[in-house]
């Protein structure tokens, strides 16, 4: 017969085993995880590094650039292109217009050669109402009937090409040059700024023509001028050509008219 004392001993053993198993499981669950293994890479191979110093070839900067361009041109995979215009040229503001200054020459940002039509064979100058006009005389005919007889009347009209202002002195701010034509010569031809050498035969007393700002342009002189190429003499501002200047003018000393 199963006795009470034996039952108590059996029950106590079971409780002890269950408690021991529970404690062991709990300790395993809260124990910190093992640290992750870190792999280290070690380069066991030793390498020698050599610094190479190019010897000075004794060539100048221009010669090195020339040699480099020749080397690049021989390589078909490379192409030489013109470097973009970085505006290393000084930007000068004149009358709210962007100006590019190159060695004293002030070109407008929209500078372009004049390509319009210009017939100068019959052009003349005259001063009318405070302006100097460049005109061509045109003969017009009109038919008038009087008493049944047709009468042809001829009338001479002026076809005005330009109306230049007449000024005695420059204004405070200079104006940039928008095109290669900067004036009109005495014979009616256009004065192009890049053709200063064509007028090099004329001396300082010879009136070559008039600039688009109205000031007269005279021949070659050694007189000291301003940046535009003009100077006031006896109260009248005028431009002079100069052998040290490749252009007729560097800028306009007053606002020019459009051509």
C-alpha positions as CSV (number, residue, x, y, z in Angstrom):
1,X,0.0,0.0,0.0
2,X,1.3,3.5,-1.1
3,X,2.0,5.4,2.0
4,X,1.7,9.1,2.6
5,X,5.3,9.6,3.5
6,X,6.4,8.0,0.2
7,X,4.1,10.3,-1.7
8,X,5.5,13.4,-0.1
9,X,9.1,12.4,-0.9
10,X,8.2,11.6,-4.5
11,X,6.3,15.0,-4.9
12,X,9.3,16.9,-3.3
13,X,11.7,15.3,-5.8
14,X,9.5,16.3,-8.8
15,X,9.3,19.9,-7.6
16,X,13.0,20.1,-7.1
17,X,13.7,18.8,-10.6
18,X,11.2,21.3,-12.2
19,X,12.7,24.2,-10.2
20,X,16.3,23.3,-11.3
21,X,15.4,23.0,-14.9
22,X,13.6,26.4,-14.8
23,X,16.5,28.2,-13.2
24,X,18.9,26.8,-15.7
25,X,16.7,27.9,-18.7
26,X,16.3,31.4,-17.2
27,X,20.1,31.9,-16.8
28,X,20.7,30.9,-20.4
29,X,18.1,33.4,-21.6
30,X,19.6,36.4,-19.8
31,X,23.3,35.6,-20.4
32,X,25.0,38.1,-22.9
33,X,25.6,36.9,-26.4
34,X,29.1,36.2,-27.4
35,X,30.9,39.1,-29.1
36,X,30.9,39.1,-32.9
37,X,34.1,38.0,-34.5
38,X,36.0,40.7,-36.2
39,X,38.0,39.8,-39.3
40,X,41.3,41.6,-39.8
41,X,43.0,41.8,-43.1
42,X,46.7,42.0,-43.0
43,X,48.7,42.7,-46.1
44,X,51.8,40.6,-45.6
45,X,53.2,41.5,-49.0
46,X,55.6,44.4,-48.8
47,X,55.7,46.8,-51.7
48,X,58.3,49.4,-52.7
49,X,57.0,52.9,-53.7
50,X,59.3,55.0,-55.8
51,X,58.9,58.8,-56.3
52,X,59.8,59.9,-59.8
53,X,61.0,63.5,-60.2
54,X,61.1,64.9,-63.7
55,X,64.2,66.8,-64.5
56,X,63.9,70.3,-65.7
57,X,64.0,70.2,-69.5
58,X,65.0,73.9,-69.7
59,X,62.1,74.7,-72.0
60,X,60.2,77.9,-71.6
61,X,56.4,77.9,-70.8
62,X,55.6,78.8,-74.4
63,X,57.8,76.0,-75.7
64,X,56.2,73.5,-73.4
65,X,52.7,74.6,-74.4
66,X,53.7,74.2,-78.1
67,X,55.1,70.7,-77.5
68,X,52.0,69.7,-75.6
69,X,49.7,70.9,-78.4
70,X,51.8,69.0,-81.0
71,X,51.6,65.9,-78.9
72,X,47.9,66.2,-78.5
73,X,47.3,66.9,-82.2
74,X,49.2,63.6,-83.1
75,X,46.8,61.6,-80.9
76,X,43.6,61.0,-83.0
77,X,41.6,60.3,-79.8
78,X,42.1,63.9,-78.6
79,X,40.9,67.1,-80.1
80,X,42.1,70.7,-79.5
81,X,39.3,73.1,-78.9
82,X,39.4,76.9,-78.4
83,X,39.1,77.8,-74.8
84,X,35.9,79.5,-73.9
85,X,35.9,83.3,-73.3
86,X,36.1,83.5,-69.6
87,X,35.6,86.9,-69.0
88,X,39.0,87.6,-67.8
89,X,38.5,90.8,-69.8
90,X,37.4,93.6,-67.5
91,X,33.7,94.3,-67.7
92,X,33.0,98.0,-67.7
93,X,29.5,99.4,-67.3
94,X,28.5,102.3,-69.5
95,X,25.0,103.5,-69.8
96,X,23.5,100.3,-68.4
97,X,25.1,98.3,-71.2
98,X,27.6,95.4,-70.7
99,X,31.0,96.3,-72.0
100,X,34.1,94.1,-72.7
101,X,37.4,96.0,-72.4
102,X,40.3,94.6,-74.3
103,X,43.6,96.5,-74.1
104,X,41.8,99.9,-73.9
105,X,39.3,99.0,-76.6
106,X,35.7,99.0,-75.2
107,X,33.5,96.6,-77.2
108,X,29.8,96.1,-76.4
109,X,28.8,92.6,-75.6
110,X,26.7,92.4,-78.7
111,X,29.5,93.6,-81.0
112,X,29.2,92.6,-84.6
113,X,30.5,93.9,-88.0
114,X,28.3,96.3,-90.0
115,X,26.8,94.5,-93.0
116,X,24.2,97.0,-94.1
117,X,24.1,98.7,-97.5
118,X,25.9,102.0,-97.9
119,X,26.4,104.1,-101.1
120,X,28.8,106.9,-100.6
121,X,29.5,108.1,-104.1
122,X,27.1,111.1,-103.9
123,X,27.0,111.7,-100.1
124,X,27.5,115.2,-98.7
125,X,27.6,116.9,-95.3
126,X,25.6,119.9,-94.1
127,X,24.7,121.5,-90.8
128,X,21.0,121.9,-90.3
129,X,19.2,123.0,-87.1
130,X,22.1,122.1,-84.8
131,X,22.9,118.7,-86.4
132,X,25.3,117.6,-89.0
133,X,23.5,115.5,-91.6
134,X,24.9,113.1,-94.1
135,X,22.6,113.2,-97.2
136,X,22.3,112.4,-100.9
137,X,20.5,114.8,-103.3
138,X,17.7,113.0,-105.2
139,X,16.1,114.5,-108.2
140,X,12.3,113.9,-108.3
141,X,10.0,114.7,-111.2
142,X,6.3,115.6,-111.1
143,X,3.9,116.1,-113.9
144,X,1.5,119.1,-113.7
145,X,-1.3,119.8,-116.2
146,X,-2.0,123.5,-116.9
147,X,-4.4,124.6,-119.7
148,X,-4.3,121.2,-121.2
149,X,-0.5,121.1,-121.4
150,X,1.6,118.7,-119.3
151,X,4.4,120.4,-117.5
152,X,7.2,118.4,-115.9
153,X,8.6,119.9,-112.8
154,X,11.9,118.8,-111.2
155,X,12.6,119.0,-107.5
156,X,15.8,118.3,-105.6
157,X,15.2,116.5,-102.3
158,X,17.7,115.4,-99.7
159,X,17.8,111.7,-98.7
160,X,19.3,111.8,-95.2
161,X,21.4,108.8,-94.2
162,X,22.7,110.0,-90.8
163,X,22.0,112.9,-88.5
164,X,25.1,113.4,-86.3
165,X,24.9,115.6,-83.1
166,X,27.2,118.6,-82.8
167,X,29.0,118.7,-79.5
168,X,31.8,120.8,-78.1
169,X,32.9,118.4,-75.3
170,X,32.6,114.8,-74.0
171,X,30.0,113.6,-71.6
172,X,30.8,112.0,-68.2
173,X,30.4,108.4,-69.2
174,X,32.0,106.8,-72.3
175,X,30.1,104.5,-74.6
176,X,31.2,101.2,-75.9
177,X,31.6,100.3,-79.6
178,X,28.8,98.2,-81.0
179,X,30.1,97.6,-84.5
180,X,33.3,98.0,-86.6
181,X,31.9,101.2,-88.2
182,X,32.7,104.2,-86.0
183,X,32.1,107.1,-88.3
184,X,31.8,108.6,-91.8
185,X,34.8,110.0,-93.8
186,X,34.8,113.3,-95.7
187,X,34.2,111.4,-99.0
188,X,31.1,109.7,-97.6
189,X,32.7,106.3,-97.1
190,X,32.4,104.5,-93.8
191,X,35.3,104.7,-91.3
192,X,35.9,101.2,-89.9
193,X,37.7,101.0,-86.6
194,X,40.1,98.3,-87.6
195,X,41.3,100.3,-90.7
196,X,43.3,102.9,-88.8
197,X,46.4,102.3,-91.0
198,X,44.5,103.4,-94.1
199,X,44.3,106.9,-92.7
200,X,47.9,106.9,-91.5
201,X,49.0,109.2,-94.4
202,X,46.9,112.1,-93.0
203,X,48.5,114.5,-90.5
204,X,46.9,116.1,-87.5
205,X,45.6,119.1,-89.5
206,X,43.6,116.9,-91.9
207,X,39.9,116.3,-91.1
208,X,39.3,112.6,-91.9
209,X,35.6,112.6,-91.0
210,X,33.2,112.5,-88.2
211,X,32.6,109.8,-85.5
212,X,29.1,108.5,-84.8
213,X,29.0,110.6,-81.6
214,X,29.5,113.7,-83.7
215,X,33.1,114.6,-82.8
216,X,35.6,115.2,-85.7
217,X,38.3,112.7,-86.4
218,X,41.7,114.1,-87.5
219,X,44.9,112.4,-88.8
220,X,47.9,111.0,-87.0
221,X,49.2,113.0,-84.1
222,X,51.4,112.5,-81.1
223,X,49.2,114.7,-78.8
224,X,48.3,113.1,-75.5
225,X,44.7,111.8,-75.7
226,X,42.3,110.1,-73.3
227,X,41.4,106.4,-73.5
228,X,38.9,106.9,-76.3
229,X,41.5,108.7,-78.4
230,X,40.3,112.3,-78.1
231,X,41.4,115.6,-76.5
232,X,39.9,119.1,-76.2
233,X,41.8,121.8,-78.1
234,X,40.7,125.4,-78.0
235,X,37.4,124.4,-76.4
236,X,36.6,121.7,-79.1
237,X,36.8,118.0,-78.4
238,X,38.2,116.0,-81.3
239,X,39.7,112.6,-82.0
240,X,43.2,111.9,-83.3
241,X,44.7,108.8,-84.9
242,X,47.8,107.6,-83.2
243,X,50.5,105.2,-84.4
244,X,50.6,103.4,-81.1
245,X,46.9,102.6,-81.3
246,X,45.7,99.9,-83.7
247,X,42.2,101.2,-83.8
248,X,40.8,104.6,-84.8
249,X,38.9,104.8,-81.4
250,X,38.9,102.9,-78.2
251,X,35.4,104.1,-77.2
252,X,33.0,106.9,-77.8
253,X,33.2,110.0,-75.6
254,X,29.5,110.6,-76.1
255,X,26.5,108.5,-77.0
256,X,26.8,107.5,-80.7
257,X,23.9,107.4,-83.2
258,X,23.0,104.1,-84.8
259,X,23.9,103.3,-88.4
